[in-house]
Amino acid sequence: QDASGMEAVFYALQNHPQNAMICEYALNVLLKLTSQRQGHGEYKLEMMCDDDDCIQVIVAAMNYHMYSQQIQYNGCGVLANMATNASNAERIARIGGIPCIVRYMTAHAKCETAQLKCLRILAHLLLHNKQNTSVARQALEQVQGAQVVVDAITTFEHSDSKVLQLGGFVLDLLMADEEDDDDDEDARSTCSSILSDID
């Protein structure tokens, strides 16, 4: 779990992106590390991932192995944990994480756990600050992300799933008027509340 160990994991991902076994193992290690809490409720690894390369290798592995359920599961889990950090959230949105997230939502449309995990990532990407929101909105628009969120809400509309609440808040953030500070702040405040329960 030290820095040299993390470098080895990222080195493996960077140099063997087409090797499914290596990617699955490396992402599983990252998932376990990022699932551990440290001070102030933050997830571990944030201080070790301070450049674009960390996100790029995760996204690359997910793109190379689109049909590997375990790699997609591990990759989305790592992105979900890392997205709680504002700098990582900006990188995920900018570097290509959103198409991976939307693809996972589409592939597992009836899985409540998968939908919640992905909605949680999207909420964090839209929530941290207005610059992140703008980047994430543009990326979501390119992959019809809003429709995928609507589809998730529709799938679970006859249940008491948190997908309904979190999905609704993600849509609120997507549609909030960026020029209207009150509208934007209301959407952010409401979404922060539900995320605090999930995180």
Rosetta blueprint (number, residue, H / E / L):
1 Q L
2 D L
3 A H
4 S H
5 G H
6 M H
7 E H
8 A H
9 V H
10 F H
11 Y H
12 A H
13 L H
14 Q H
15 N H
16 H L
17 P L
18 Q L
19 N L
20 A H
21 M H
22 I H
23 C H
24 E H
25 Y H
26 A H
27 L H
28 N H
29 V H
30 L H
31 L H
32 K H
33 L H
34 T H
35 S L
36 Q L
37 R E
38 Q L
39 G H
40 H H
41 G H
42 E L
43 Y E
44 K L
45 L L
46 E H
47 M H
48 M H
49 C L
50 D L
51 D L
52 D H
53 D H
54 C H
55 I H
56 Q H
57 V H
58 I H
59 V H
60 A H
61 A H
62 M H
63 N H
64 Y H
65 H L
66 M L
67 Y L
68 S L
69 Q H
70 Q H
71 I H
72 Q H
73 Y H
74 N H
75 G H
76 C H
77 G H
78 V H
79 L H
80 A H
81 N H
82 M H
83 A L
84 T L
85 N L
86 A H
87 S H
88 N H
89 A H
90 E H
91 R H
92 I H
93 A H
94 R H
95 I H
96 G L
97 G H
98 I H
99 P H
100 C H
101 I H
102 V H
103 R H
104 Y H
105 M H
106 T H
107 A H
108 H L
109 A L
110 K L
111 C L
112 E H
113 T H
114 A H
115 Q H
116 L H
117 K H
118 C H
119 L H
120 R H
121 I H
122 L H
123 A H
124 H H
125 L H
126 L H
127 L H
128 H L
129 N L
130 K H
131 Q H
132 N H
133 T H
134 S H
135 V H
136 A H
137 R H
138 Q H
139 A H
140 L H
141 E H
142 Q H
143 V L
144 Q L
145 G H
146 A H
147 Q H
148 V H
149 V H
150 V H
151 D H
152 A H
153 I H
154 T H
155 T H
156 F L
157 E L
158 H L
159 S L
160 D L
161 S L
162 K H
163 V H
164 L H
165 Q H
166 L H
167 G H
168 G H
169 F H
170 V H
171 L H
172 D H
173 L H
174 L H
175 M H
176 A L
177 D L
178 E L
179 E L
180 D L
181 D H
182 D H
183 D H
184 D H
185 E H
186 D H
187 A H
188 R H
189 S H
190 T H
191 C H
192 S H
193 S H
194 I H
195 L H
196 S H
197 D H
198 I H
199 D L
